[in-house]
Amino acid sequence: MKRSVCVAGGGASGMMAAIAAAKAGAKVTLLEKNDRMGKKILMTGNGKCNLTNLDMNISAYYTEDKDSLVGKVLEQFGEKDLVELFKELGMDVTVARDLYVYPNTQTAATVLNVLRRALTYYEVMCKTEATVKNIKKESRSFCIETDKEAYTADRVIISMGGKSFPKTGSDGAGFLLAKKLGFQVQPDYPALTALICPVEGQKIISGLRADGAVALSIDGKKVFQDFGQIQFTDYGLSGIPVFQISRFASQLLWNKGKKERDRHCIEVKINLFPHMTREELYRHIENQLAMFSHMSYEDAMSGLLHKKWIVFFGRRLGLFKYPDALSIPRKLIKELSYELTELPFPVEGVKGYDFCQVTGGGVDLSCVDEHLQSRMQPGLFLTGEILDVTGKCGGYNLQWAFSTGYIAGTYAAE
Ligand SMILES: Cc1cc2nc3c(=O)[nH]c(=O)nc-3n(C[C@H](O)[C@H](O)[C@H](O)COP(=O)(O)OP(=O)(O)OC[C@H]3O[C@@H](n4cnc5c(N)ncnc54)[C@H](O)[C@@H]3O)c2cc1C
């Protein structure tokens, strides 16, 4: 007799788990609360779906797990296995900047269509508009209760996601169910999100994008730094390098009362000239001002900085009051070069689940073995974002979802 497997949640990891289990010979039912599977996949990679990264290593993941389940998972099913599997399912890939893997069509819909076609090919019974409410262990099987009917299966895989972008279906119900089933669930927080950091003159620079370095410090200690395109907004900072550092601020600020938030001094410093030392930048500005010494500060700086930055720093440092570039004191040029390489943004909060790409926290990794099977309830598996692992931007989160889905599906079918 075929083993019966029920997968709760039809996102990236749930679809992969269902395909792997069916491929391994199980009779599979996939339950999804939305009217379609995999809504979130369509949004990934700005609609192109960055499905993995060729520089795959555990340092791209954050988890409290000391035994590195992440490493064991990636050893069993890594980036090359994923690319091979997609090829087997009939999808070619393309690699951007030697690292970032996308479908050859550069369209996220291709990934979703290929997964849905595979579900049909492997005869997975897909039930949409089926919201899983409860899972109960019966003597030799599990009963999976939805808002409509109940299903019985030998094995259950919970792939209900976290809380990010709840309109795609992942609204935290997975965490509640996991708690009810006795799993240890770490407090959740938005990871890979934007930072709320009000500064004077914010409106002037809102809408600007600039390549630079972003460094996060907590209580005066630099904890993380990243490079890339920074977006300046009317509430603070966004863009990939800001997303990469956001989790450290989010852990301290999310869901915390004012008193707790005020206990820490969290600050971002932006370096708009990371390719120069401060001394080099100072000389560069000095030369520029000397060359156009008879002109206004604004005109003299116009080849060096975007007009909005000229206004921002001009007001911030009082540079407009000098009649020409020649009369700007050296002390202020020093201060300008300092600010251009260490512009401080105090972090007051983070953008929430409607904005963030992944959820930090979730089911503690100590609850599952290397096949993602519950240590306390054999036959029950967990995959994807519901687990307490987050990856950096760049394909690491989908790889985690697909790897855990593939491994759990394969072992659940045994
Ligand atoms: C805007 C955006 C862009 C992103 N871009 C990338 C990228 O380019 N590369 C990358 O690696 N990662 C990216 N990510 C992250 C990636 O999408 C997630 O890590 C991944 O989708 C997690 O997969 P999952 O299956 O665990 O959860 P989800 O994809 O959230 O799937 C969970 C599914 O479970 C269903 N569900 C929830 N509750 C129930 C219930 N009670 N009953 C039945 N079904 C239920 C949901 O409707 C949903 O379909 C992005 C995320 C966002 C939001």
The ligand as an ORCA input file, in Angstrom:
! r2SCAN-3c Opt
* xyz 0 1
  C       8.188     40.414     -1.781
  C       9.001     39.175     -1.513
  C      10.061     38.881     -2.348
  C      10.851     37.751     -2.097
  N      11.850     37.452     -2.968
  C      12.625     36.352     -2.745
  C      13.633     35.961     -3.674
  O      13.770     36.538     -4.760
  N      14.419     34.911     -3.345
  C      14.256     34.190     -2.190
  O      15.016     33.261     -1.940
  N      13.251     34.496     -1.334
  C      12.429     35.533     -1.591
  N      11.392     35.833     -0.730
  C      11.157     34.924      0.438
  C      10.417     33.639     -0.006
  O       9.317     33.993     -0.806
  C       9.941     32.835      1.205
  O      11.065     32.539      1.991
  C       9.257     31.530      0.796
  O       8.135     31.804     -0.023
  C       8.785     30.739      2.011
  O       8.108     29.605      1.561
  P       7.090     28.819      2.504
  O       6.500     27.754      1.666
  O       7.758     28.433      3.759
  O       5.985     29.884      2.903
  P       4.919     30.657      1.976
  O       5.495     30.862      0.629
  O       4.507     31.830      2.752
  O       3.731     29.613      1.837
  C       2.870     29.275      2.894
  C       1.559     28.803      2.298
  O       0.749     28.241      3.322
  C      -0.594     28.688      3.121
  N      -1.303     28.631      4.406
  C      -1.107     29.409      5.494
  N      -1.963     29.064      6.467
  C      -2.698     28.030      5.981
  C      -3.756     27.232      6.513
  N      -4.231     27.414      7.761
  N      -4.289     26.263      5.735
  C      -3.841     26.056      4.463
  N      -2.851     26.795      3.910
  C      -2.289     27.756      4.662
  C      -0.432     30.099      2.587
  O      -1.593     30.559      1.945
  C       0.774     29.951      1.665
  O       0.375     29.594      0.357
  C      10.569     36.918     -0.971
  C       9.482     37.215     -0.163
  C       8.690     38.324     -0.423
  C       7.507     38.604      0.460
*
